[in-house]
Amino acid sequence: MDLLKLYRIKERGIIKTKSFLLAAVMTLICAVAGVLLAKLPYVNLIGALVIALLLGIAMQLTPSKLQADAKSGMGFISNKFLRLGIILLGFRLNLESLAQAGVKTILVAMVGVTGTICLTYWLSRKFGAEDELAILSACGCGICGAAAVMGVSPQIETTDEERKRENEVLAVAVVCVMGTVFTLVEIGLKPILGLTDPQFGIFAGGSLHEIAHAVAAGGAFGEASLDNALIMKLSRVLLLAPVALIVGYWYQRRLIRESIEDHEQAPKKLPIPWFLGGFILTSILGTFLPLPDGLLDGLVQAAYIFLGMAMAALGISVNFRVIFKRGGAVFGAAVISSTCLLIFMIIMSRLFF
């Protein structure tokens, strides 16, 4: 009997290992293809992470048995690889560059991020979007697109994992579409606004959603514009950790309050997001250790590979027919809040930079 039990345990372990390896291969193909395709002109407006998500969606056309065999592995990749990718993404964040840019850059980022998150969330709820979808879309629009959506999502406790994946994908779709459209709009507005190249970089970095969007817009007008776009954008990325902590605390307090009102047992405390501590640590290491530029670039590239694998796993496993029925509210909210953020950054770039 003991031998039979051991055999079954071993067999389950082999099945899980095979599932993980299969999932890893499928998502790695999507992630690498996403990074390579994002280097192409025009395609770079979409960004590597969103391309990986789209390729993951395309993987749903593979045989159903293949998807079923990889299913348990997909869960591991979308969870653990996401955290690893965000930790490694910290190497992109140079704290000295942000400090040299001055307090005003951080303050403008804080006001812009806070205002955009609050406005997007409020409008989404007014338009009828569910709570979790509203906060994910708000954080994606306010901070750094897909990476912010996936960074904040673990802080939202839920028993419906399928619904959570649907919300993640829909929030990513919102920031992708809004960011791409507003990138083209802002490049077209440059001659009309009369901003200098450095001012336009601040404007683009402070108003566009993905890092890829800020790079595409800033890079269209020279090195000074690109440098300022990156500094302003990374000032917003720096706020990912505190925003995720606040969202987690807010949801926990609300769950406790609701459980008391319903005379239920108080929910467990949300796990501390140690991966965001890792994000801050890697940004410190990347800033103050004498690491070669080639190594830093390699670590950031690895971050996008791991994040791309997580996004692809999300795309492979989510039900998109349900998503298309629920997108109108958050898209409408994102259009209004993104327009407000654009106007705010025009004013800020003219007054302070």
Phi, psi and chi 1 to 4 in degrees:
 res  aa     phi    psi   chi1   chi2   chi3   chi4
   1 MET       -  -43.7 -169.6   67.2  177.4      -
   2 ASP   -63.5  -38.8  -70.7  -20.5      -      -
   3 LEU   -65.2  -39.6  -72.6  175.1      -      -
   4 LEU   -64.7  -40.4 -178.5   59.4      -      -
   5 LYS   -64.2  -44.4 -173.0  176.1  179.9 -178.6
   6 LEU   -62.0  -38.9  -72.3  171.7      -      -
   7 TYR   -63.9  -42.9  173.6   76.9      -      -
   8 ARG   -66.0  -39.3  -73.3  175.3  176.7  170.4
   9 ILE   -62.7  -44.3  -67.8  171.7      -      -
  10 LYS   -63.2  -40.7 -176.8  178.6  179.1 -179.2
  11 GLU   -64.4  -42.5 -172.1  177.5   35.6      -
  12 ARG   -62.6  -38.2  -77.0 -163.3  -63.9  -90.2
  13 GLY   -63.6  -40.9      -      -      -      -
  14 ILE   -64.9  -41.8  -68.0  171.6      -      -
  15 ILE   -62.9  -43.2  -69.0  171.7      -      -
  16 LYS   -64.7  -39.5  -74.0 -176.5  178.4  179.2
  17 THR   -64.1  -44.4  -58.4      -      -      -
  18 LYS   -62.6  -40.7  -73.5 -178.3  177.7  178.1
  19 SER   -62.9  -43.3  177.0      -      -      -
  20 PHE   -64.1  -45.3  168.6   74.7      -      -
  21 LEU   -62.6  -41.6  -68.3  174.8      -      -
  22 LEU   -64.4  -44.7 -179.8   57.6      -      -
  23 ALA   -63.3  -39.9      -      -      -      -
  24 ALA   -62.7  -43.1      -      -      -      -
  25 VAL   -64.0  -47.1  170.1      -      -      -
  26 MET   -61.5  -45.8  -67.4  171.7   70.0      -
  27 THR   -75.4  -32.1   55.8      -      -      -
  28 LEU   -64.6  -39.3 -178.6   60.4      -      -
  29 ILE   -58.5  -45.9  -69.7  171.0      -      -
  30 CYS   -64.5  -42.6  -63.6      -      -      -
  31 ALA   -66.9  -46.7      -      -      -      -
  32 VAL   -64.3  -43.3  171.9      -      -      -
  33 ALA   -61.0  -37.9      -      -      -      -
  34 GLY   -62.8  -44.6      -      -      -      -
  35 VAL   -63.7  -42.9  169.1      -      -      -
  36 LEU   -68.8  -44.8  -64.7  175.9      -      -
  37 LEU   -66.1  -30.3  -71.3  171.3      -      -
  38 ALA   -69.7  -10.2      -      -      -      -
  39 LYS   -84.8  -10.9  -62.4 -179.8 -174.0  -63.2
  40 LEU   -79.9  147.9  -61.9  175.5      -      -
  41 PRO   -58.3  144.4  -21.6   31.6      -      -
  42 TYR    72.2  -45.4  -54.7  110.0      -      -
  43 VAL   -64.4  -27.9 -178.3      -      -      -
  44 ASN   -65.4  -14.5   58.6    3.3      -      -
  45 LEU   -67.3  -26.4  -70.6  176.0      -      -
  46 ILE   -79.7  -42.8  -58.3  174.8      -      -
  47 GLY    96.2  149.8      -      -      -      -
  48 ALA   -62.3  -38.9      -      -      -      -
  49 LEU   -68.8  -41.6  -61.0 -175.0      -      -
  50 VAL   -70.1  -36.2  176.9      -      -      -
  51 ILE   -62.3  -42.7  -66.2  172.3      -      -
  52 ALA   -61.1  -39.5      -      -      -      -
  53 LEU   -62.1  -45.2  174.1   65.4      -      -
  54 LEU   -63.8  -38.8  -65.5  174.2      -      -
  55 LEU   -67.9  -33.9  -67.4  173.8      -      -
  56 GLY   -63.3  -40.4      -      -      -      -
  57 ILE   -60.1  -42.7  -64.9  172.0      -      -
  58 ALA   -61.8  -29.5      -      -      -      -
  59 MET   -64.9  -16.6  -78.0  -80.5 -174.3      -
  60 GLN   -66.4  -12.4  -69.4 -163.2   11.5      -
  61 LEU   -83.2   -7.9  -60.3  174.9      -      -
  62 THR   -71.2  163.8   57.1      -      -      -
  63 PRO   -53.4  139.7  -26.5   34.4      -      -
  64 SER   -61.1  -31.7   55.7      -      -      -
  65 LYS   -64.8  -39.2 -175.9 -179.7 -174.6  -52.5
  66 LEU   -62.6  -43.5 -172.9   67.6      -      -
  67 GLN   -66.2  -39.8  -63.9  178.0   49.1      -
  68 ALA   -64.6  -40.9      -      -      -      -
  69 ASP   -64.9  -30.4  -69.9  -16.8      -      -
  70 ALA   -93.3   -1.9      -      -      -      -
  71 LYS   -58.9  -48.8 -174.4  174.6 -178.9  179.6
  72 SER   -66.8  -33.8   63.0      -      -      -
  73 GLY   -67.2  -32.9      -      -      -      -
  74 MET   -62.7  -39.3  -68.9  -63.6  175.6      -
  75 GLY   -61.5  -41.5      -      -      -      -
  76 PHE   -64.8  -44.7 -179.0   87.9      -      -
  77 ILE   -66.8  -44.2  -72.9  172.9      -      -
  78 SER   -66.2  -22.4   63.0      -      -      -
  79 ASN   -93.4  -61.0 -170.9  -40.1      -      -
  80 LYS   -75.0  -42.1  -55.7  -58.5 -178.3 -176.4
  81 PHE   -68.3  -31.1  -80.3   33.4      -      -
  82 LEU   -58.0  -49.1  163.5   68.5      -      -
  83 ARG   -64.3  -42.1  -72.2  162.1  169.0   74.7
  84 LEU   -62.5  -41.5  179.0   57.0      -      -
  85 GLY   -63.0  -41.6      -      -      -      -
  86 ILE   -67.0  -38.2  -70.9  176.4      -      -
  87 ILE   -59.9  -48.7  -70.9  171.2      -      -
  88 LEU   -67.7  -27.0  -68.5  176.7      -      -
  89 LEU   -63.8  -20.8 -165.0   62.1      -      -
  90 GLY   -60.4  -24.8      -      -      -      -
  91 PHE   -66.1  -18.3  -76.5  108.8      -      -
  92 ARG   -74.8  -23.0  178.0 -173.7  -84.8  -82.8
  93 LEU   -87.7  103.1 -164.5   63.4      -      -
  94 ASN   -90.9  108.5 -170.1  -62.9      -      -
  95 LEU   -69.5  -30.7  -59.9  177.0      -      -
  96 GLU   -65.0  -42.0  -75.0 -173.7  -25.3      -
  97 SER   -62.2  -39.3  -63.3      -      -      -
  98 LEU   -67.5  -39.0  -64.0 -178.5      -      -
  99 ALA   -66.2  -40.5      -      -      -      -
 100 GLN   -65.8  -29.3  -70.4  169.2    5.3      -
 101 ALA   -68.4  -18.8      -      -      -      -
 102 GLY    99.1  164.3      -      -      -      -
 103 VAL   -64.8  -32.2  175.8      -      -      -
 104 LYS   -62.7  -33.4   60.9 -176.8  178.0 -178.4
 105 THR   -64.6  -45.7  -56.4      -      -      -
 106 ILE   -64.7  -41.7  -60.7  -65.6      -      -
 107 LEU   -64.8  -42.9  -70.7  177.5      -      -
 108 VAL   -62.3  -41.6  168.2      -      -      -
 109 ALA   -61.6  -43.4      -      -      -      -
 110 MET   -63.1  -44.0  -69.6  174.6   65.6      -
 111 VAL   -66.4  -44.3  173.6      -      -      -
 112 GLY   -63.6  -45.2      -      -      -      -
 113 VAL   -65.6  -47.4  166.2      -      -      -
 114 THR   -61.2  -47.6  -56.6      -      -      -
 115 GLY   -63.4  -41.6      -      -      -      -
 116 THR   -67.8  -42.4  -56.9      -      -      -
 117 ILE   -62.5  -47.5  -70.3  175.0      -      -
 118 CYS   -64.9  -43.4  -67.9      -      -      -
 119 LEU   -68.5  -44.2 -179.9   59.5      -      -
 120 THR   -63.9  -43.1  -51.4      -      -      -
 121 TYR   -62.9  -46.9  176.0   79.2      -      -
 122 TRP   -63.1  -45.8 -179.2   74.8      -      -
 123 LEU   -65.6  -41.2  -73.0  171.7      -      -
 124 SER   -59.4  -43.8  -64.4      -      -      -
 125 ARG   -67.1  -39.7  -64.2  -68.1  -72.9  152.2
 126 LYS   -62.3  -36.3  -79.0  -70.2 -178.3 -178.0
 127 PHE   -82.9   -3.1  -66.4  162.4      -      -
 128 GLY   104.2    8.9      -      -      -      -
 129 ALA   -74.8  148.8      -      -      -      -
 130 GLU   -70.8  160.2   64.5 -177.3   74.0      -
 131 ASP   -59.5  -51.4 -168.0   77.4      -      -
 132 GLU   -63.2  -40.7  -69.5   80.9    1.5      -
 133 LEU   -64.0  -39.6  175.8   57.4      -      -
 134 ALA   -63.1  -45.0      -      -      -      -
 135 ILE   -71.9  -34.9 -166.2   62.4      -      -
 136 LEU   -65.6  -44.6  -70.7  177.9      -      -
 137 SER   -64.3  -39.8  -59.8      -      -      -
 138 ALA   -63.0  -44.5      -      -      -      -
 139 CYS   -68.2  -37.7  -68.9      -      -      -
 140 GLY   -62.7  -43.5      -      -      -      -
 141 CYS   -69.8  -35.3  -71.2      -      -      -
 142 GLY   -81.4  -33.0      -      -      -      -
 143 ILE  -108.7  -81.0  -51.9  171.2      -      -
 144 CYS  -151.4   42.4   55.6      -      -      -
 145 GLY    67.6 -135.4      -      -      -      -
 146 ALA   -59.7  -39.7      -      -      -      -
 147 ALA   -62.3  -36.5      -      -      -      -
 148 ALA   -70.1  -40.9      -      -      -      -
 149 VAL   -57.7  -48.0  171.6      -      -      -
 150 MET   -74.3  -25.0  -58.0  -55.1  -72.5      -
 151 GLY   -76.9  -33.2      -      -      -      -
 152 VAL   -84.8  -31.1  170.4      -      -      -
 153 SER   -53.1  -41.7 -176.5      -      -      -
 154 PRO   -61.9  -17.3  -24.1   35.0      -      -
 155 GLN   -82.4   -6.3  -68.1  -62.6   95.5      -
 156 ILE  -101.5  111.6  -60.4  174.5      -      -
 157 GLU   -80.5  132.1 -170.6  175.5   86.5      -
 158 THR  -152.3  154.6  179.4      -      -      -
 159 THR   -99.9   -8.5   55.9      -      -      -
 160 ASP  -106.2   88.4 -169.0  -16.8      -      -
 161 GLU   -67.2  -34.2  -71.6  -61.5  -36.9      -
 162 GLU   -64.8  -42.7 -176.2  176.3   -6.5      -
 163 ARG   -63.0  -38.1 -171.3   76.0  165.8 -175.7
 164 LYS   -63.8  -43.3 -174.8  175.4 -177.5  178.8
 165 ARG   -63.4  -39.4  -72.0 -164.5  -62.3  -89.7
 166 GLU   -61.6  -42.7  -69.1  169.8    2.3      -
 167 ASN   -64.4  -40.2  -72.0  -24.4      -      -
 168 GLU   -61.2  -47.6  -70.8  168.2   -9.3      -
 169 VAL   -65.2  -42.3  172.7      -      -      -
 170 LEU   -65.2  -40.0 -174.4   47.3      -      -
 171 ALA   -64.6  -40.2      -      -      -      -
 172 VAL   -63.7  -41.1  168.9      -      -      -
 173 ALA   -61.2  -39.7      -      -      -      -
 174 VAL   -60.5  -51.5  167.6      -      -      -
 175 VAL   -69.6  -30.1  -64.9      -      -      -
 176 CYS   -66.1  -50.5  170.0      -      -      -
 177 VAL   -64.8  -48.0  172.4      -      -      -
 178 MET   -62.0  -44.4  -70.1  -61.1  104.2      -
 179 GLY   -63.7  -42.4      -      -      -      -
 180 THR   -66.6  -45.8  -57.5      -      -      -
 181 VAL   -62.4  -45.7  169.2      -      -      -
 182 PHE   -72.4  -24.6  -85.3   78.9      -      -
 183 THR   -62.1  -47.6  -62.3      -      -      -
 184 LEU   -65.2  -39.7  -61.5  173.6      -      -
 185 VAL   -62.6  -45.3  168.4      -      -      -
 186 GLU   -68.3  -38.7  -68.6 -173.5   11.4      -
 187 ILE   -61.9  -39.5  -69.5  173.8      -      -
 188 GLY   -69.3  -28.1      -      -      -      -
 189 LEU   -80.1  -17.0  -75.5  175.7      -      -
 190 LYS   -51.5  -51.3  168.7   68.4  159.9   63.7
 191 PRO   -65.3  -29.0  -17.8   31.4      -      -
 192 ILE   -77.2  -37.6  -58.8  171.3      -      -
 193 LEU   -74.5  -25.0  -65.0  174.4      -      -
 194 GLY    71.3   24.0      -      -      -      -
 195 LEU   -78.5  144.9  -62.1  173.8      -      -
 196 THR   -69.4  166.2   65.1      -      -      -
 197 ASP   -59.4  -46.7  -69.9  -14.9      -      -
 198 PRO   -61.6  -39.1  -25.0   35.6      -      -
 199 GLN   -64.1  -39.9  -76.0  177.2  -29.8      -
 200 PHE   -64.5  -36.2 -179.0   79.9      -      -
 201 GLY   -61.2  -44.4      -      -      -      -
 202 ILE   -61.2  -44.8  -66.9  -66.6      -      -
 203 PHE   -58.7  -48.1  164.4   54.4      -      -
 204 ALA   -67.1  -45.6      -      -      -      -
 205 GLY   -65.5  -28.9      -      -      -      -
 206 GLY   -88.1  -14.7      -      -      -      -
 207 SER  -117.0  -20.3   58.5      -      -      -
 208 LEU   -91.1  153.9  -65.8  173.1      -      -
 209 HIS   -85.0  -54.6  -56.2  -33.3      -      -
 210 GLU   -88.5  153.5  -66.5  -86.2   -2.1      -
 211 ILE   -58.6  -38.8  -67.8  175.5      -      -
 212 ALA   -60.9  -37.3      -      -      -      -
 213 HIS   -65.8  -44.6  -64.3  143.2      -      -
 214 ALA   -63.7  -39.7      -      -      -      -
 215 VAL   -65.9  -43.1  168.4      -      -      -
 216 ALA   -63.2  -44.7      -      -      -      -
 217 ALA   -72.4  -47.4      -      -      -      -
 218 GLY   -64.3  -40.6      -      -      -      -
 219 GLY   -68.0  -16.2      -      -      -      -
 220 ALA   -71.6  -12.8      -      -      -      -
 221 PHE  -129.9   31.3  -62.0   99.8      -      -
 222 GLY   101.2  175.7      -      -      -      -
 223 GLU   -67.7  -41.2 -171.1  173.3  -25.7      -
 224 ALA   -62.8  -40.9      -      -      -      -
 225 SER   -65.2  -43.1  175.8      -      -      -
 226 LEU   -64.6  -44.4  176.3   59.0      -      -
 227 ASP   -60.2  -46.0  -71.7  -14.4      -      -
 228 ASN   -67.0  -35.9  -82.2    8.9      -      -
 229 ALA   -62.8  -42.6      -      -      -      -
 230 LEU   -66.8  -43.4  -83.3  172.8      -      -
 231 ILE   -62.2  -45.0  -72.4  172.1      -      -
 232 MET   -66.9  -41.1 -170.2   69.6 -126.2      -
 233 LYS   -66.0  -42.5 -175.9   62.7 -163.8  175.2
 234 LEU   -69.6  -24.3  -68.0  176.6      -      -
 235 SER   -63.6  -34.7  -62.8      -      -      -
 236 ARG   -74.3  -39.2  -66.7  166.3   67.2 -168.8
 237 VAL   -59.9  -36.0  173.6      -      -      -
 238 LEU   -57.8  -25.3 -177.4   63.5      -      -
 239 LEU   -84.1   -1.6  -61.0  173.9      -      -
 240 LEU   -58.8  -46.0  173.2   58.0      -      -
 241 ALA   -63.2  -52.3      -      -      -      -
 242 PRO   -64.1  -35.3   15.0  -27.5      -      -
 243 VAL   -64.7  -43.6  168.3      -      -      -
 244 ALA   -61.5  -40.0      -      -      -      -
 245 LEU   -64.0  -42.3  -72.8  170.2      -      -
 246 ILE   -65.2  -43.4  -68.6  168.8      -      -
 247 VAL   -62.2  -44.1  169.0      -      -      -
 248 GLY   -61.3  -44.0      -      -      -      -
 249 TYR   -64.9  -42.0  177.3   77.1      -      -
 250 TRP   -62.3  -46.1  174.8   42.9      -      -
 251 TYR   -66.0  -37.7  -93.1   87.9      -      -
 252 GLN   -65.5  -44.4  178.8   60.7   29.7      -
 253 ARG   -63.1  -39.0  -62.2  -57.1  -57.8  170.0
 254 ARG   -68.5  -39.4 -164.3  174.6   67.8  176.2
 255 LEU   -64.0  -40.3  -74.1  170.9      -      -
 256 ILE   -63.9  -44.0  -68.6  173.2      -      -
 257 ARG   -63.1  -43.5 -174.7  171.2   63.2 -109.3
 258 GLU   -66.3  -37.3  -70.6  173.8   -6.3      -
 259 SER   -68.3  -34.6   65.6      -      -      -
 260 ILE   -67.4  -43.3  -68.5  172.6      -      -
 261 GLU   -64.0  -33.0  -70.3  173.7   -2.8      -
 262 ASP   -92.9    4.2  -64.4  -22.9      -      -
 263 HIS    59.3   38.8  -54.7  -71.8      -      -
 264 GLU  -106.9  168.5  -63.8  176.0   -4.0      -
 265 GLN   -68.4  136.9 -175.3  178.2   -3.5      -
 266 ALA   -61.5  139.8      -      -      -      -
 267 PRO   -68.7  159.0   26.0  -34.2      -      -
 268 LYS   -65.6  152.9  -63.9 -179.1  -64.9 -178.8
 269 LYS   -67.0  143.6  -71.6 -173.8  176.8 -179.7
 270 LEU   -66.9  146.0  -72.9  172.5      -      -
 271 PRO   -66.0  142.6   22.6  -32.7      -      -
 272 ILE   -66.9  130.6  -62.6  173.1      -      -
 273 PRO   -77.6   78.0   29.1  -33.6      -      -
 274 TRP   -60.5  -26.8  -65.0  112.2      -      -
 275 PHE   -64.2  -28.1   67.8   97.5      -      -
 276 LEU   -73.4  -30.8  -68.0  175.6      -      -
 277 GLY   -64.0  -37.8      -      -      -      -
 278 GLY   -64.3  -36.9      -      -      -      -
 279 PHE   -59.8  -45.5  170.6   81.6      -      -
 280 ILE   -66.9  -41.1  -64.5  171.1      -      -
 281 LEU   -62.2  -45.3  176.9   61.1      -      -
 282 THR   -66.4  -31.5   53.3      -      -      -
 283 SER   -67.1  -36.0   66.9      -      -      -
 284 ILE   -68.1  -44.9  -66.5  171.3      -      -
 285 LEU   -62.7  -44.0  -65.3  176.1      -      -
 286 GLY   -65.7  -26.8      -      -      -      -
 287 THR   -83.2  -42.7  -59.0      -      -      -
 288 PHE  -106.8  -14.2  -62.0  107.7      -      -
 289 LEU   -89.3  144.2  -70.5 -176.2      -      -
 290 PRO   -77.5   62.5   28.9  -34.1      -      -
 291 LEU   -83.5  137.2  -60.0  174.9      -      -
 292 PRO   -61.1  148.4  -17.2   28.5      -      -
 293 ASP   -59.8  -36.1  -69.8  -19.5      -      -
 294 GLY   -62.5  -38.9      -      -      -      -
 295 LEU   -67.7  -43.6  176.7   59.5      -      -
 296 LEU   -61.7  -43.3  -73.3  174.8      -      -
 297 ASP   -62.0  -39.2  -70.3  -18.1      -      -
 298 GLY   -65.3  -39.6      -      -      -      -
 299 LEU   -67.7  -39.6  -70.0  168.7      -      -
 300 VAL   -66.6  -39.4  172.1      -      -      -
 301 GLN   -62.7  -40.4 -159.9   70.6  -86.9      -
 302 ALA   -62.9  -37.2      -      -      -      -
 303 ALA   -58.6  -44.0      -      -      -      -
 304 TYR   -70.1  -29.3  -83.1   98.7      -      -
 305 ILE   -66.4  -48.7  -66.9  -67.5      -      -
 306 PHE   -64.7  -43.0  -73.8  120.8      -      -
 307 LEU   -65.0  -38.3  -73.5  171.8      -      -
 308 GLY   -63.6  -38.5      -      -      -      -
 309 MET   -64.0  -40.7  -68.7  175.1   72.3      -
 310 ALA   -64.7  -40.9      -      -      -      -
 311 MET   -66.3  -40.2  -65.1  -66.5  -73.8      -
 312 ALA   -63.9  -42.0      -      -      -      -
 313 ALA   -60.5  -37.8      -      -      -      -
 314 LEU   -63.6  -45.3 -165.2   61.8      -      -
 315 GLY   -64.1  -36.3      -      -      -      -
 316 ILE   -69.1  -34.0  -68.1  168.8      -      -
 317 SER  -102.7   -3.5   57.7      -      -      -
 318 VAL   -94.7  154.5   77.1      -      -      -
 319 ASN   -95.8  106.9 -176.5  -13.0      -      -
 320 PHE   -83.4  -20.2  -70.4   91.1      -      -
 321 ARG   -62.9  -34.9  -75.0  175.2  -64.1 -176.1
 322 VAL   -72.3  -37.9  178.2      -      -      -
 323 ILE   -61.5  -43.7  -72.8  174.9      -      -
 324 PHE   -64.3  -17.7  -66.9  132.2      -      -
 325 LYS   -81.4  -15.4  -62.9  178.0 -178.1  177.9
 326 ARG  -118.4   11.2  -53.9 -166.0  -74.9  117.0
 327 GLY   -87.3  -19.9      -      -      -      -
 328 GLY   -59.6  -42.8      -      -      -      -
 329 ALA   -62.7  -48.7      -      -      -      -
 330 VAL   -73.4  -31.7  -75.4      -      -      -
 331 PHE   -64.8  -43.7  -90.0  103.6      -      -
 332 GLY   -61.7  -43.4      -      -      -      -
 333 ALA   -63.9  -40.8      -      -      -      -
 334 ALA   -66.9  -35.8      -      -      -      -
 335 VAL   -61.0  -47.1  169.3      -      -      -
 336 ILE   -66.9  -47.6  -63.3  171.8      -      -
 337 SER   -68.1  -36.0   64.9      -      -      -
 338 SER   -66.8  -35.8  -63.9      -      -      -
 339 THR   -66.7  -42.2  -58.0      -      -      -
 340 CYS   -63.1  -40.9  -68.0      -      -      -
 341 LEU   -64.6  -40.3  179.3   59.8      -      -
 342 LEU   -59.1  -48.0 -179.5  147.7      -      -
 343 ILE   -63.2  -42.9  -65.0  168.9      -      -
 344 PHE   -58.5  -44.2  170.1   74.8      -      -
 345 MET   -73.3  -28.2  -75.5  -50.1  -56.5      -
 346 ILE   -61.8  -46.4  -68.9  173.3      -      -
 347 ILE   -63.4  -46.5  -63.2  170.2      -      -
 348 MET   -64.0  -42.2  -67.8  -61.4  100.7      -
 349 SER   -67.6  -32.3   59.6      -      -      -
 350 ARG   -74.8  -39.6  -80.2 -171.9  175.4  -80.6
 351 LEU   -79.3  -37.8  -72.8 -179.8      -      -
 352 PHE  -118.0   -4.0  -60.7  112.2      -      -
 353 PHE  -130.5      -  -62.1   92.8      -      -
